[in-house]
Amino acid sequence: TQLLEQSPQFLSIQEGENLTVYCNSSSVFSSLQWYRQEPGEGPVLLVTVVTGGEVKKLKRLTFQFGDARKDSSLHITAAQPGDTGLYLCAGPYTGANSKLTFGKGITLSVRP
Amino acid sequence: DAMVIQNPRYQVTQFGKPVTLSCSQTLNHNVMYWYQQKSSQAPKLLFHYYDKDFNNEADTPDNFQSRRPNTSFCFLDIRSPGLGDAAMYLCATSTRGGRETQYFGPGTRLLVL
């Protein structure tokens, strides 16, 4: 079973602070995706990382894929209240190309 | 704009009363998924269609059924909702699957009284 573990599960910070959250597995993934889900809405894709060691930036968000393709991190610089939401990482099942396995998510709250 | 639409956004039903949730897409994607998501948990895949091929997850209860009459529409039928079925139900689409992005609808929040 390919499990994705995300940490921390909950995070509450003040506007302007920096933070890093993690998505870890004992399995190798061909790619990992990060989604953000706002309350009452469906998840929206932020980024897909494909190559081991890859770093992708999306404005104040920096995503890194581990060299061994077993883990990923998300760093947010100068967090804003609009960053509040559930951050999910997901990766494709091996041998079942139509399906993704999701981590349990990280609930982030950014206080003004 | 191309999108995934779910109706209704909120659905209240009674214990044991059948309910149908609908999903439509304008993306012309060949894969459509239904997920169940409970509070502060990851989406749990119930089943998916690859074109007309139905793929059920092994742990999806028989109480949950799905129909895909054409490329654009997919329905989730809950035959006899129980209190434990109260959740957010998410529909998603993708091309081919796997590494491809999944595009989610806004979800239907189901309440069972």
gemmi code that builds the backbone of each chain (N, CA, C; Angstrom):
import gemmi

chains = {
    "A": [
        ("THR", (0.851, -1.193, 0.000), (0.000, 0.000, 0.000), (0.887, 1.244, 0.000)),
        ("GLN", (0.606, 2.156, -0.904), (1.386, 3.391, -0.961), (0.697, 4.445, -0.111)),
        ("LEU", (1.318, 4.779, 1.028), (0.733, 5.757, 1.919), (1.502, 7.060, 1.830)),
        ("LEU", (0.762, 8.156, 1.913), (1.373, 9.476, 1.997), (1.018, 10.065, 3.350)),
        ("GLU", (2.020, 10.412, 4.117), (1.798, 10.992, 5.429), (2.166, 12.471, 5.389)),
        ("GLN", (1.238, 13.298, 5.849), (1.476, 14.734, 5.823), (1.614, 15.255, 7.252)),
        ("SER", (2.509, 16.214, 7.399), (2.720, 16.793, 8.718), (3.107, 18.261, 8.608)),
        ("PRO", (2.753, 19.076, 9.608), (1.863, 18.697, 10.713), (0.419, 18.585, 10.222)),
        ("GLN", (-0.444, 18.024, 11.030), (-1.825, 17.875, 10.595), (-2.562, 19.213, 10.647)),
        ("PHE", (-2.252, 20.020, 11.674), (-2.878, 21.332, 11.844), (-1.783, 22.364, 12.103)),
        ("LEU", (-1.984, 23.565, 11.571), (-1.009, 24.631, 11.758), (-1.753, 25.959, 11.771)),
        ("SER", (-1.525, 26.737, 12.836), (-2.135, 28.062, 12.937), (-1.026, 29.072, 13.151)),
        ("ILE", (-0.926, 30.021, 12.249), (0.173, 30.980, 12.326), (-0.344, 32.399, 12.107)),
        ("GLN", (0.531, 33.357, 12.403), (0.200, 34.764, 12.217), (0.583, 35.182, 10.801)),
        ("GLU", (-0.171, 36.099, 10.258), (0.150, 36.660, 8.935), (1.595, 37.161, 8.920)),
        ("GLY", (2.299, 36.858, 7.835), (3.676, 37.316, 7.702), (4.720, 36.270, 8.080)),
        ("GLU", (4.308, 35.236, 8.784), (5.252, 34.187, 9.176), (5.540, 33.264, 7.996)),
        ("ASN", (6.675, 32.578, 8.096), (7.043, 31.549, 7.121), (6.708, 30.180, 7.693)),
        ("LEU", (6.477, 29.213, 6.824), (6.184, 27.859, 7.301), (6.605, 26.829, 6.259)),
        ("THR", (6.875, 25.632, 6.743), (7.175, 24.501, 5.869), (6.357, 23.307, 6.327)),
        ("VAL", (5.731, 22.635, 5.389), (4.959, 21.428, 5.684), (5.457, 20.301, 4.790)),
        ("TYR", (5.125, 19.065, 5.188), (5.782, 17.920, 4.570), (4.791, 16.853, 4.116)),
        ("CYS", (5.238, 16.105, 3.121), (4.490, 14.962, 2.591), (5.504, 13.837, 2.423)),
        ("ASN", (5.349, 12.759, 3.185), (6.370, 11.705, 3.226), (5.780, 10.338, 2.925)),
        ("SER", (6.603, 9.502, 2.334), (6.182, 8.132, 2.039), (7.396, 7.216, 2.085)),
        ("SER", (7.149, 5.944, 2.302), (8.215, 4.948, 2.186), (8.284, 4.407, 0.758)),
        ("SER", (7.353, 4.819, -0.083), (7.281, 4.354, -1.469), (7.796, 5.436, -2.419)),
        ("VAL", (8.292, 5.000, -3.549), (8.721, 5.919, -4.595), (7.517, 6.277, -5.457)),
        ("PHE", (7.366, 7.541, -5.752), (6.294, 8.001, -6.622), (6.883, 8.578, -7.905)),
        ("SER", (6.218, 8.343, -9.017), (6.663, 8.909, -10.283), (6.444, 10.415, -10.312)),
        ("SER", (5.501, 10.891, -9.533), (5.236, 12.328, -9.416), (4.406, 12.552, -8.153)),
        ("LEU", (4.390, 13.774, -7.700), (3.513, 14.145, -6.589), (2.808, 15.442, -6.954)),
        ("GLN", (1.574, 15.535, -6.523), (0.790, 16.736, -6.767), (0.412, 17.367, -5.429)),
        ("TRP", (0.347, 18.674, -5.410), (-0.154, 19.409, -4.249), (-1.434, 20.133, -4.651)),
        ("TYR", (-2.462, 19.972, -3.814), (-3.740, 20.642, -4.010), (-4.031, 21.514, -2.784)),
        ("ARG", (-4.767, 22.595, -3.013), (-5.299, 23.376, -1.890), (-6.819, 23.335, -1.972)),
        ("GLN", (-7.441, 23.091, -0.828), (-8.895, 23.022, -0.753), (-9.383, 24.060, 0.250)),
        ("GLU", (-10.199, 24.981, -0.219), (-10.783, 25.979, 0.670), (-12.084, 25.424, 1.235)),
        ("PRO", (-12.510, 25.903, 2.393), (-13.727, 25.361, 3.036), (-14.920, 25.388, 2.092)),
        ("GLY", (-15.607, 24.255, 1.991), (-16.807, 24.180, 1.173), (-16.563, 24.095, -0.323)),
        ("GLU", (-15.308, 23.925, -0.734), (-14.979, 23.851, -2.161), (-14.195, 22.579, -2.447)),
        ("GLY", (-14.021, 22.276, -3.741), (-13.203, 21.140, -4.119), (-11.728, 21.510, -4.175)),
        ("PRO", (-10.843, 20.523, -4.128), (-9.404, 20.798, -4.212), (-9.027, 21.396, -5.569)),
        ("VAL", (-8.028, 22.270, -5.550), (-7.513, 22.884, -6.774), (-6.021, 22.594, -6.846)),
        ("LEU", (-5.572, 22.122, -7.998), (-4.155, 21.782, -8.148), (-3.278, 23.019, -8.057)),
        ("LEU", (-2.210, 22.919, -7.240), (-1.212, 23.990, -7.156), (-0.015, 23.671, -8.059)),
        ("VAL", (0.489, 22.440, -7.941), (1.706, 22.095, -8.683), (1.834, 20.585, -8.794)),
        ("THR", (2.548, 20.134, -9.812), (2.967, 18.733, -9.936), (4.485, 18.713, -10.015)),
        ("VAL", (5.124, 17.905, -9.167), (6.572, 17.734, -9.242), (6.862, 16.335, -9.775)),
        ("VAL", (7.846, 16.252, -10.656), (8.058, 15.019, -11.412), (9.482, 14.473, -11.243)),
        ("THR", (10.464, 15.357, -11.220), (11.866, 14.942, -11.203), (12.427, 15.010, -9.786)),
        ("GLY", (13.162, 13.978, -9.363), (13.777, 13.991, -8.043), (14.636, 15.235, -7.856)),
        ("GLY", (14.463, 15.935, -6.721), (15.225, 17.139, -6.454), (14.614, 18.408, -7.039)),
        ("GLU", (13.551, 18.250, -7.794), (12.949, 19.399, -8.483), (12.398, 20.411, -7.479)),
        ("VAL", (12.566, 21.682, -7.801), (12.007, 22.779, -7.015), (11.126, 23.604, -7.944)),
        ("LYS", (9.890, 23.848, -7.492), (8.997, 24.706, -8.268), (8.472, 25.816, -7.387)),
        ("LYS", (8.377, 27.014, -7.975), (7.887, 28.157, -7.218), (6.598, 28.665, -7.826)),
        ("LEU", (5.661, 29.010, -6.936), (4.388, 29.580, -7.332), (4.181, 30.774, -6.414)),
        ("LYS", (4.636, 31.939, -6.870), (4.599, 33.168, -6.070), (5.306, 32.922, -4.739)),
        ("ARG", (4.621, 32.962, -3.629), (5.267, 32.799, -2.315), (5.371, 31.339, -1.890)),
        ("LEU", (4.930, 30.431, -2.728), (4.954, 29.009, -2.400), (6.103, 28.330, -3.132)),
        ("THR", (6.899, 27.551, -2.398), (8.014, 26.803, -2.984), (7.810, 25.324, -2.684)),
        ("PHE", (7.813, 24.521, -3.724), (7.597, 23.086, -3.612), (8.892, 22.368, -3.988)),
        ("GLN", (9.212, 21.345, -3.216), (10.400, 20.548, -3.531), (10.050, 19.077, -3.519)),
        ("PHE", (10.579, 18.351, -4.487), (10.419, 16.899, -4.561), (11.725, 16.288, -4.088)),
        ("GLY", (11.666, 15.326, -3.191), (12.881, 14.730, -2.666), (13.690, 14.018, -3.741)),
        ("ASP", (14.998, 13.939, -3.502), (15.883, 13.306, -4.487), (15.453, 11.877, -4.812)),
        ("ALA", (14.980, 11.164, -3.793), (14.576, 9.771, -3.985), (13.114, 9.643, -4.414)),
        ("ARG", (12.443, 10.745, -4.595), (11.027, 10.789, -5.016), (10.123, 10.062, -4.030)),
        ("LYS", (10.459, 10.185, -2.732), (9.599, 9.602, -1.696), (8.952, 10.667, -0.835)),
        ("ASP", (9.339, 11.921, -1.035), (8.809, 12.949, -0.158), (8.804, 14.292, -0.871)),
        ("SER", (8.035, 15.214, -0.296), (7.943, 16.549, -0.864), (7.690, 17.536, 0.261)),
        ("SER", (8.095, 18.763, 0.042), (7.832, 19.802, 1.023), (7.222, 21.007, 0.334)),
        ("LEU", (6.489, 21.760, 1.131), (5.884, 23.021, 0.680), (6.292, 24.104, 1.673)),
        ("HIS", (6.948, 25.129, 1.165), (7.360, 26.261, 2.000), (6.566, 27.486, 1.563)),
        ("ILE", (5.959, 28.166, 2.533), (5.232, 29.405, 2.238), (5.954, 30.554, 2.919)),
        ("THR", (6.276, 31.548, 2.150), (6.951, 32.746, 2.662), (5.914, 33.821, 2.917)),
        ("ALA", (6.037, 34.464, 4.069), (5.148, 35.592, 4.413), (3.684, 35.214, 4.193)),
        ("ALA", (3.221, 34.255, 4.964), (1.864, 33.729, 4.800), (0.817, 34.829, 4.931)),
        ("GLN", (-0.251, 34.669, 4.164), (-1.363, 35.611, 4.166), (-2.655, 34.875, 4.496)),
        ("PRO", (-3.660, 35.576, 4.996), (-4.940, 34.908, 5.317), (-5.520, 34.138, 4.126)),
        ("GLY", (-5.253, 34.598, 2.917), (-5.737, 33.898, 1.722), (-5.091, 32.545, 1.508)),
        ("ASP", (-4.025, 32.254, 2.248), (-3.382, 30.933, 2.148), (-4.098, 29.890, 3.002)),
        ("THR", (-5.045, 30.342, 3.793), (-5.794, 29.423, 4.666), (-6.493, 28.349, 3.834)),
        ("GLY", (-6.405, 27.104, 4.290), (-7.068, 26.012, 3.584), (-6.471, 24.680, 3.970)),
        ("LEU", (-6.965, 23.641, 3.292), (-6.461, 22.282, 3.477), (-5.502, 21.987, 2.333)),
        ("TYR", (-4.276, 21.626, 2.652), (-3.263, 21.324, 1.642), (-3.111, 19.811, 1.558)),
        ("LEU", (-3.384, 19.280, 0.384), (-3.344, 17.838, 0.150), (-2.212, 17.501, -0.806)),
        ("CYS", (-1.456, 16.461, -0.473), (-0.536, 15.933, -1.473), (-1.110, 14.620, -2.002)),
        ("ALA", (-0.784, 14.314, -3.237), (-1.341, 13.121, -3.879), (-0.345, 12.582, -4.889)),
        ("GLY", (-0.361, 11.269, -5.058), (0.513, 10.653, -6.041), (-0.182, 9.504, -6.730)),
        ("PRO", (0.245, 9.187, -7.947), (-0.418, 8.110, -8.687), (-0.081, 6.738, -8.105)),
        ("TYR", (-1.101, 5.866, -8.072), (-0.883, 4.485, -7.681), (0.031, 3.818, -8.703)),
        ("THR", (0.926, 2.994, -8.226), (1.740, 2.193, -9.136), (0.865, 1.141, -9.812)),
        ("GLY", (0.907, 1.098, -11.113), (0.168, 0.074, -11.833), (-1.300, 0.375, -12.031)),
        ("ALA", (-1.761, 1.498, -11.536), (-3.182, 1.860, -11.740), (-3.189, 3.322, -12.118)),
        ("ASN", (-2.934, 3.573, -13.385), (-2.630, 4.935, -13.796), (-3.779, 5.910, -13.657)),
        ("SER", (-4.970, 5.420, -13.457), (-6.094, 6.346, -13.371), (-6.327, 6.858, -11.969)),
        ("LYS", (-5.621, 6.326, -10.965), (-5.969, 6.644, -9.594), (-4.854, 7.386, -8.874)),
        ("LEU", (-5.276, 8.248, -7.945), (-4.352, 8.944, -7.062), (-4.561, 8.467, -5.634)),
        ("THR", (-3.478, 8.426, -4.859), (-3.599, 8.242, -3.420), (-3.333, 9.589, -2.771)),
        ("PHE", (-4.172, 9.951, -1.800), (-4.070, 11.254, -1.152), (-3.540, 11.099, 0.268)),
        ("GLY", (-2.769, 12.090, 0.714), (-2.470, 12.209, 2.125), (-3.689, 12.762, 2.852)),
        ("LYS", (-3.627, 12.766, 4.204), (-4.774, 13.228, 4.981), (-4.895, 14.747, 4.978)),
        ("GLY", (-3.862, 15.431, 4.534), (-3.958, 16.871, 4.416), (-3.425, 17.622, 5.621)),
        ("ILE", (-3.119, 18.880, 5.375), (-2.635, 19.793, 6.417), (-3.590, 20.967, 6.456)),
        ("THR", (-4.222, 21.182, 7.607), (-5.141, 22.310, 7.742), (-4.347, 23.521, 8.213)),
        ("LEU", (-4.267, 24.530, 7.363), (-3.506, 25.742, 7.667), (-4.462, 26.897, 7.917)),
        ("SER", (-4.239, 27.589, 9.016), (-5.004, 28.787, 9.332), (-4.030, 29.943, 9.513)),
        ("VAL", (-4.216, 31.007, 8.739), (-3.352, 32.173, 8.845), (-4.172, 33.314, 9.423)),
        ("ARG", (-3.782, 33.770, 10.601), (-4.533, 34.803, 11.321), (-4.071, 36.187, 10.879)),
        ("PRO", (-5.016, 37.101, 10.642), (-4.628, 38.474, 10.232), (-3.879, 39.196, 11.346)),
    ],
    "B": [
        ("ASP", (-16.166, 29.140, -19.234), (-14.952, 28.424, -18.873), (-15.263, 26.950, -18.715)),
        ("ALA", (-14.335, 26.126, -19.167), (-14.478, 24.690, -18.977), (-14.406, 24.375, -17.493)),
        ("MET", (-15.269, 23.460, -17.053), (-15.323, 23.229, -15.639), (-16.044, 21.929, -15.290)),
        ("VAL", (-16.012, 21.623, -13.991), (-16.731, 20.493, -13.423), (-17.822, 21.059, -12.513)),
        ("ILE", (-19.052, 20.663, -12.788), (-20.200, 21.234, -12.078), (-20.885, 20.130, -11.275)),
        ("GLN", (-21.198, 20.438, -10.041), (-21.908, 19.467, -9.202), (-23.203, 20.077, -8.697)),
        ("ASN", (-24.249, 19.275, -8.773), (-25.555, 19.701, -8.275), (-26.203, 18.588, -7.463)),
        ("PRO", (-26.889, 18.948, -6.390), (-26.897, 20.284, -5.798), (-25.624, 20.516, -4.975)),
        ("ARG", (-25.402, 21.713, -4.491), (-24.260, 21.960, -3.615), (-24.529, 21.420, -2.207)),
        ("TYR", (-25.778, 21.451, -1.819), (-26.171, 20.930, -0.501), (-27.391, 20.044, -0.692)),
        ("GLN", (-27.354, 18.888, -0.053), (-28.464, 17.944, -0.177), (-28.785, 17.397, 1.216)),
        ("VAL", (-30.068, 17.520, 1.576), (-30.528, 16.942, 2.836), (-31.454, 15.787, 2.500)),
        ("THR", (-31.213, 14.653, 3.102), (-32.080, 13.504, 2.889), (-32.376, 12.836, 4.219)),
        ("GLN", (-33.331, 11.938, 4.177), (-33.695, 11.215, 5.390), (-33.016, 9.851, 5.387)),
        ("PHE", (-32.804, 9.348, 6.562), (-32.235, 8.016, 6.734), (-32.994, 7.011, 5.862)),
        ("GLY", (-32.294, 6.323, 4.989), (-32.905, 5.292, 4.152), (-33.563, 5.791, 2.889)),
        ("LYS", (-33.639, 7.087, 2.673), (-34.295, 7.615, 1.474), (-33.269, 7.790, 0.358)),
        ("PRO", (-33.477, 7.125, -0.788), (-32.485, 7.199, -1.873), (-32.214, 8.638, -2.307)),
        ("VAL", (-30.974, 8.870, -2.687), (-30.582, 10.195, -3.140), (-29.612, 10.051, -4.311)),
        ("THR", (-29.706, 10.994, -5.247), (-28.800, 11.012, -6.407), (-28.081, 12.340, -6.467)),
        ("LEU", (-26.768, 12.266, -6.606), (-25.940, 13.459, -6.799), (-25.456, 13.459, -8.237)),
        ("SER", (-25.362, 14.649, -8.813), (-24.969, 14.695, -10.220), (-23.702, 15.496, -10.436)),
        ("CYS", (-23.008, 15.154, -11.502), (-21.774, 15.815, -11.889), (-21.770, 15.948, -13.401)),
        ("SER", (-21.395, 17.119, -13.881), (-21.236, 17.291, -15.320), (-19.931, 18.016, -15.574)),
        ("GLN", (-19.376, 17.787, -16.760), (-18.095, 18.406, -17.093), (-18.124, 18.898, -18.535)),
        ("THR", (-17.438, 20.020, -18.729), (-17.309, 20.577, -20.080), (-15.882, 20.427, -20.592)),
        ("LEU", (-15.076, 19.636, -19.882), (-13.667, 19.476, -20.231), (-13.439, 18.367, -21.247)),
        ("ASN", (-14.464, 17.561, -21.502), (-14.367, 16.417, -22.413), (-13.296, 15.414, -21.968)),
        ("HIS", (-13.136, 15.289, -20.652), (-12.180, 14.326, -20.118), (-12.794, 12.939, -20.104)),
        ("ASN", (-11.957, 11.937, -20.329), (-12.510, 10.597, -20.410), (-12.554, 9.869, -19.068)),
        ("VAL", (-11.933, 10.420, -18.041), (-11.973, 9.769, -16.727), (-12.783, 10.638, -15.769)),
        ("MET", (-13.723, 10.013, -15.060), (-14.502, 10.723, -14.048), (-14.487, 9.918, -12.760)),
        ("TYR", (-14.360, 10.634, -11.638), (-14.184, 10.017, -10.317), (-15.252, 10.523, -9.353)),
        ("TRP", (-15.601, 9.663, -8.405), (-16.384, 10.085, -7.252), (-15.579, 9.780, -5.995)),
        ("TYR", (-15.459, 10.838, -5.150), (-14.778, 10.717, -3.872), (-15.757, 11.060, -2.747)),
        ("GLN", (-15.528, 10.446, -1.601), (-16.212, 10.826, -0.366), (-15.170, 11.461, 0.548)),
        ("GLN", (-15.510, 12.621, 1.115), (-14.566, 13.289, 2.012), (-15.283, 13.669, 3.294)),
        ("LYS", (-14.789, 13.155, 4.407), (-15.317, 13.547, 5.709), (-14.392, 14.592, 6.315)),
        ("SER", (-14.898, 15.253, 7.333), (-14.222, 16.424, 7.888), (-12.767, 16.132, 8.236)),
        ("SER", (-11.882, 17.009, 7.763), (-10.445, 16.940, 8.069), (-9.814, 15.625, 7.620)),
        ("GLN", (-10.392, 15.001, 6.615), (-9.815, 13.768, 6.090), (-9.526, 13.913, 4.602)),
        ("ALA", (-8.698, 13.026, 4.095), (-8.407, 13.009, 2.668), (-9.620, 12.520, 1.892)),
        ("PRO", (-9.761, 12.937, 0.651), (-10.811, 12.354, -0.196), (-10.585, 10.855, -0.346)),
        ("LYS", (-11.680, 10.096, -0.257), (-11.607, 8.639, -0.385), (-12.284, 8.242, -1.687)),
        ("LEU", (-11.542, 7.613, -2.577), (-12.096, 7.238, -3.867), (-13.141, 6.149, -3.694)),
        ("LEU", (-14.308, 6.395, -4.285), (-15.388, 5.389, -4.273), (-15.331, 4.529, -5.534)),
        ("PHE", (-15.275, 5.192, -6.669), (-15.171, 4.501, -7.963), (-14.795, 5.516, -9.026)),
        ("HIS", (-14.434, 4.999, -10.209), (-14.171, 5.895, -11.318), (-14.525, 5.222, -12.623)),
        ("TYR", (-14.794, 6.022, -13.621), (-15.046, 5.565, -14.975), (-13.872, 5.969, -15.846)),
        ("TYR", (-13.350, 5.000, -16.577), (-12.394, 5.292, -17.643), (-13.179, 5.083, -18.927)),
        ("ASP", (-13.606, 6.184, -19.534), (-14.607, 6.128, -20.607), (-15.845, 5.425, -20.030)),
        ("LYS", (-16.277, 4.332, -20.634), (-17.466, 3.649, -20.117), (-17.125, 2.526, -19.146)),
        ("ASP", (-15.857, 2.285, -18.950), (-15.428, 1.203, -18.058), (-15.525, 1.641, -16.613)),
        ("PHE", (-16.340, 0.916, -15.833), (-16.565, 1.235, -14.432), (-15.550, 0.504, -13.574)),
        ("ASN", (-14.926, 1.252, -12.630), (-13.931, 0.671, -11.728), (-14.337, 0.970, -10.296)),
        ("ASN", (-14.748, -0.075, -9.594), (-15.216, 0.084, -8.222), (-14.057, -0.183, -7.263)),
        ("GLU", (-13.955, 0.613, -6.194), (-12.961, 0.325, -5.170), (-13.466, -0.847, -4.321)),
        ("ALA", (-12.543, -1.665, -3.860), (-12.912, -2.894, -3.154), (-13.705, -2.610, -1.881)),
        ("ASP", (-13.437, -1.476, -1.245), (-14.098, -1.201, 0.035), (-15.269, -0.239, -0.099)),
        ("THR", (-15.724, 0.014, -1.308), (-16.910, 0.861, -1.500), (-18.156, 0.033, -1.222)),
        ("PRO", (-18.998, 0.498, -0.278), (-20.191, -0.282, 0.063), (-21.136, -0.412, -1.131)),
        ("ASP", (-21.883, -1.521, -1.141), (-22.854, -1.767, -2.213), (-23.940, -0.705, -2.260)),
        ("ASN", (-24.098, -0.005, -1.170), (-25.086, 1.070, -1.062), (-24.814, 2.199, -2.060)),
        ("PHE", (-23.591, 2.274, -2.534), (-23.182, 3.326, -3.469), (-23.116, 2.749, -4.874)),
        ("GLN", (-23.807, 3.419, -5.802), (-23.809, 3.015, -7.204), (-23.502, 4.248, -8.051)),
        ("SER", (-23.127, 4.001, -9.295), (-22.836, 5.121, -10.176), (-23.305, 4.817, -11.588)),
        ("ARG", (-23.599, 5.870, -12.303), (-24.003, 5.768, -13.714), (-23.276, 6.837, -14.502)),
        ("ARG", (-22.874, 6.498, -15.706), (-22.285, 7.496, -16.601), (-22.949, 7.321, -17.959)),
        ("PRO", (-24.034, 8.039, -18.184), (-24.777, 7.856, -19.428), (-24.067, 8.376, -20.665)),
        ("ASN", (-23.187, 9.339, -20.489), (-22.401, 9.878, -21.611), (-21.122, 10.498, -21.063)),
        ("THR", (-20.290, 11.037, -21.950), (-18.993, 11.576, -21.523), (-19.147, 12.685, -20.501)),
        ("SER", (-20.194, 13.489, -20.642), (-20.313, 14.708, -19.844), (-20.884, 14.510, -18.456)),
        ("PHE", (-21.687, 13.475, -18.259), (-22.426, 13.347, -17.015), (-22.060, 12.084, -16.252)),
        ("CYS", (-22.081, 12.216, -14.927), (-21.873, 11.054, -14.070), (-22.715, 11.256, -12.814)),
        ("PHE", (-23.358, 10.176, -12.352), (-24.242, 10.268, -11.208), (-23.782, 9.342, -10.095)),
        ("LEU", (-23.997, 9.777, -8.868), (-23.752, 8.947, -7.694), (-25.096, 8.684, -7.038)),
        ("ASP", (-25.468, 7.428, -6.939), (-26.715, 7.033, -6.299), (-26.392, 6.385, -4.956)),
        ("ILE", (-27.024, 6.889, -3.912), (-26.915, 6.252, -2.603), (-28.278, 5.647, -2.311)),
        ("ARG", (-28.338, 4.336, -2.288), (-29.628, 3.655, -2.292), (-30.362, 3.771, -0.956)),
        ("SER", (-29.647, 3.690, 0.129), (-30.258, 3.754, 1.453), (-29.283, 4.463, 2.388)),
        ("PRO", (-29.296, 5.804, 2.337), (-28.296, 6.544, 3.104), (-28.402, 6.287, 4.598)),
        ("GLY", (-27.258, 6.088, 5.205), (-27.180, 6.000, 6.652), (-26.535, 7.244, 7.212)),
        ("LEU", (-26.584, 7.390, 8.551), (-26.007, 8.584, 9.173), (-24.522, 8.696, 8.857)),
        ("GLY", (-23.865, 7.552, 8.702), (-22.432, 7.554, 8.411), (-22.084, 7.974, 7.002)),
        ("ASP", (-23.088, 8.152, 6.164), (-22.843, 8.579, 4.780), (-22.845, 10.091, 4.632)),
        ("ALA", (-23.142, 10.799, 5.707), (-23.077, 12.251, 5.666), (-21.632, 12.668, 5.434)),
        ("ALA", (-21.412, 13.436, 4.382), (-20.046, 13.785, 3.985), (-20.113, 14.771, 2.828)),
        ("MET", (-18.946, 15.217, 2.402), (-18.809, 15.964, 1.155), (-18.507, 14.947, 0.069)),
        ("TYR", (-19.226, 15.047, -1.044), (-18.982, 14.148, -2.174), (-18.409, 14.982, -3.316)),
        ("LEU", (-17.217, 14.575, -3.737), (-16.477, 15.302, -4.751), (-16.444, 14.515, -6.052)),
        ("CYS", (-16.705, 15.217, -7.144), (-16.545, 14.642, -8.473), (-15.280, 15.248, -9.076)),
        ("ALA", (-14.541, 14.450, -9.801), (-13.327, 14.944, -10.444), (-13.191, 14.321, -11.823)),
        ("THR", (-12.427, 14.980, -12.681), (-12.174, 14.443, -14.016), (-10.691, 14.537, -14.316)),
        ("SER", (-10.242, 13.723, -15.251), (-8.882, 13.858, -15.753), (-8.807, 13.227, -17.132)),
        ("THR", (-7.716, 13.542, -17.838), (-7.429, 12.864, -19.088), (-6.513, 11.699, -18.780)),
        ("ARG", (-6.832, 10.547, -19.252), (-6.008, 9.338, -19.119), (-5.748, 8.907, -17.688)),
        ("GLY", (-5.536, 9.826, -16.779), (-5.337, 9.443, -15.393), (-3.885, 9.459, -14.972)),
        ("GLY", (-3.627, 9.024, -13.702), (-2.269, 8.906, -13.205), (-1.641, 10.255, -12.955)),
        ("ARG", (-0.603, 10.591, -13.693), (0.108, 11.829, -13.490), (-0.737, 13.034, -13.862)),
        ("GLU", (-1.747, 12.810, -14.666), (-2.552, 13.924, -15.135), (-3.296, 14.583, -13.985)),
        ("THR", (-3.450, 15.877, -14.093), (-4.178, 16.652, -13.094), (-5.614, 16.172, -12.981)),
        ("GLN", (-6.110, 16.112, -11.750), (-7.533, 15.868, -11.551), (-8.204, 17.210, -11.274)),
        ("TYR", (-9.280, 17.462, -11.997), (-10.030, 18.704, -11.852), (-11.284, 18.389, -11.045)),
        ("PHE", (-11.397, 19.049, -9.912), (-12.488, 18.769, -8.994), (-13.636, 19.753, -9.154)),
        ("GLY", (-14.841, 19.242, -8.936), (-15.983, 20.112, -8.791), (-16.020, 20.687, -7.384)),
        ("PRO", (-16.987, 21.560, -7.101), (-17.070, 22.202, -5.787), (-17.596, 21.289, -4.697)),
        ("GLY", (-18.132, 20.132, -5.082), (-18.618, 19.178, -4.091), (-20.091, 19.359, -3.759)),
        ("THR", (-20.680, 18.288, -3.275), (-22.041, 18.303, -2.720), (-21.954, 17.874, -1.263)),
        ("ARG", (-22.437, 18.739, -0.387), (-22.456, 18.401, 1.037), (-23.749, 17.671, 1.334)),
        ("LEU", (-23.655, 16.416, 1.765), (-24.833, 15.594, 2.049), (-25.062, 15.515, 3.548)),
        ("LEU", (-26.280, 15.814, 3.940), (-26.693, 15.699, 5.336), (-27.790, 14.644, 5.422)),
        ("VAL", (-27.653, 13.700, 6.326), (-28.633, 12.627, 6.499), (-29.298, 12.800, 7.861)),
        ("LEU", (-30.624, 12.974, 7.831), (-31.363, 13.188, 9.085), (-31.984, 11.899, 9.601)),
    ],
}
model = gemmi.Model(1)
for chain_id, residues in chains.items():
    chain = gemmi.Chain(chain_id)
    for i, (resn, *xyz) in enumerate(residues, 1):
        res = gemmi.Residue()
        res.name, res.seqid = resn, gemmi.SeqId(i, " ")
        for name, pos in zip(("N", "CA", "C"), xyz):
            atom = gemmi.Atom()
            atom.name, atom.element = name, gemmi.Element(name[0])
            atom.pos, atom.b_iso = gemmi.Position(*pos), 0.0
            res.add_atom(atom)
        chain.add_residue(res)
    model.add_chain(chain)
structure = gemmi.Structure()
structure.add_model(model)
structure.setup_entities()
